[in-house]
Amino acid sequence: RRLSEDLSASAALVGARAAAEASGRQGALTRGEAVIVGFHPHGIIPFVAALMTLSPAWKKRVAPALERVVVCTDAFTHVVPWMRDLGQWLGGRECTREAIGRALGEGTSVVLVPGGQAEIFSTTSSGNTVRVYRGHRGFVRLALQEKARLAPAFSFGEWELMDNVSAPSLQRWTKRRIGFPFPFWPYGRWGLPLPRRPPKGAAPAPEPAEEA
């Protein structure tokens, strides 16, 4: 029965998207709808993902449609005291199935970084190759279950902002054991954990649609 309900919901969602496409409104956001914004790439520290909802551009072009938005971050950031306090003060939530599902069920949109920690290992400021990890698909299933739109957002040059000390074998081992790659020392300007320059991001949609 649950499978039948999920399939019916998915079919209804696809039908609604097809109707929107036929009417020429497929790219617009409807005021009040719940959206999962998938941000790429993770980089060493995804500065834009964490702060873009506070930017004037977001407030002008996106906030009229996405009235309530939370940023979901890795569980590790909700354990370290200063990270936890700062992130939760800014309204962040833990990136878990339960937290995301609860937010979407409340009509709150979610910003998350699908690549996650896996992209830390492939991030380097040298070269022109950007690697995107495609192994995380749970957020797509959640979007179908909650009838939420998926919208992409991209940060241009996020991978150039910082680097991390390189100890691949130890970092992969510690990630498997404790859930976080160690040693972790992000560095940018002057060898400090400061971005080399201000990043540039792309919002998930240019303009909101009229209220449904």
Number of C-alpha atoms within 10 A of each C-alpha: 6 7 8 9 11 15 14 12 16 18 13 13 19 14 12 13 16 14 13 14 13 10 9 10 14 14 16 17 25 19 17 18 19 27 25 24 24 21 25 28 28 28 31 26 21 22 16 24 25 20 12 19 19 12 10 11 14 19 15 12 16 20 19 19 22 23 15 17 21 22 24 22 23 17 15 14 20 19 11 10 10 11 13 19 15 13 19 18 9 14 12 21 22 21 22 15 12 10 14 26 18 13 18 23 15 11 19 21 23 26 26 25 24 23 21 23 19 19 22 22 18 17 22 21 18 9 8 10 11 18 18 17 17 10 10 12 10 11 20 16 14 17 20 18 18 22 19 22 18 16 16 14 20 19 21 14 17 28 28 21 24 25 25 20 12 13 13 14 10 13 18 16 14 15 14 11 10 10 14 18 21 18 14 15 14 17 18 17 12 9 13 12 16 13 20 16 13 11 15 12 18 17 19 22 17 14 17 18 16 11 11 8
